[in-house]
């Protein structure tokens, strides 16, 4: 990857290039974006340094689209034989496992035709 300069960023904004926000973020990542400054402060500083208008909304979008992805850990797409379940947390053993097995044995799926047709509140309604 080539080195990004301020001239490249200015040219990208003047010609309305698609990746201009990414260029801005990569160039000023260490100076402004990684320090927790507000979007308004960063927009003001960048506008002063570059001499082109950088809006607060643009900085806000950079935070939420580019910086957020940059902070996420990069994962490889190589297939693995392990299951997708997080193995670092083990479920408590004992009572819950037996309850889960017991409750699944009692429950059966039924068709709607198999449920009783009578109203359970029929006797109460007759008494009223």
N, C-alpha and C positions, 0 to 999 in steps of 0.2 A: 504494500500500500504506500502511496506517495505521501509526502509530508504536506499537511494542510497549512496554508498561510491565510492571513487576514484578507489578502487580495482575492483568494479563491472564495472565501465566504461572501465578500462584498459582491463579487461577480455572480455567485449563485443566487443571491437575493435580487440583484438587478435584473437577471434573466429569468427569474421565477423558476429555478430548477427544482426538481422533485425532492432531492435529498438535502436541501439546504439546512433544514433543522438538524439533521444528523451531523452535518459538517460543523454547525455551530456548537452542538453538544460535545463532539469529540475534541474540538479545539479548546473549549472553555470548561471542560469537565473538571479538571483539577483546580482551576482558578475560582469558579463560581458554583457550579452545579453540585459539587460534592460537599459543600460546607453548610447546607441548610439555610441559605439566604432566601428571602421571600422573592416571589416572581417579579414584583414591582421593582425591587432593588436591582435584581439581575438585569431586567429589561432596561432600566435607566443606565446602568454601567455599560452594557453592551452597545446601546445606542450611542453613548459618548465615545466609546473606543472605536467603533466601526464607522460612525458618521452616517448611518442609515437607521430609519425608524424600526425598532424592535418592540413589538407590543407585549404587554403583560400576558395576554392570552396565548401568544406564541410560546413564551417561556413556560407557561402553565401546561401547554400541550407537550412540550419537550419533556417536562417532568413526568407526565403521566403516560406518554407513549414510548419514549426512548430510554429515559433514565430508569424507569421501572423494569424494563426488559434487561437493561444492562446489569442491574443488581441481582436478578434471578440467576441461580446456578445453571450453568450450561450442562445439558445432559446429552449423552451420545445416543444415537439411534440404533446401536448394535443390539441384535436380539439376545435376550438372556434366558436362561433356563429357570430362573427363580420366579416365584409367584409375585404378583404385584402387591401383595399384602405387606404392610410394614412389620418386619419381624423384630424390631427393636422394642416394641411394646407387646408384652405377652398378656393374654386375657387371664383373669383370675381363675384358678382351677377349683374344682369341687362343686359346690352347690349350684352355681349358675349353669354349668354344663349339664348337670343332671336335670335341672328345671327345663332347660331348652329342649333336651331330648324328650322329656316327659310331655311337655306342652305340644310338641309337634306330633307325638303319637296320638294324643287325644283329638286333635283338630283334623277334621276331614273337610275337604271342599265338597259342597253339595250343589246340585242344580237348583234353580229357583222352584222347580216343580216338587222337589223333595221336602221343602219346608212345610210346616203345618199351615193349613188355610184358615184356621180359627183365629179369632181376635183374642189376645190374652187379656184384654180388658172387658171382654164381653159380659162377664158376671157383674163387674162393677157398674157398667152402664145400665144393666137391667135393674140393679138395686136403686138407682137414682130415679 
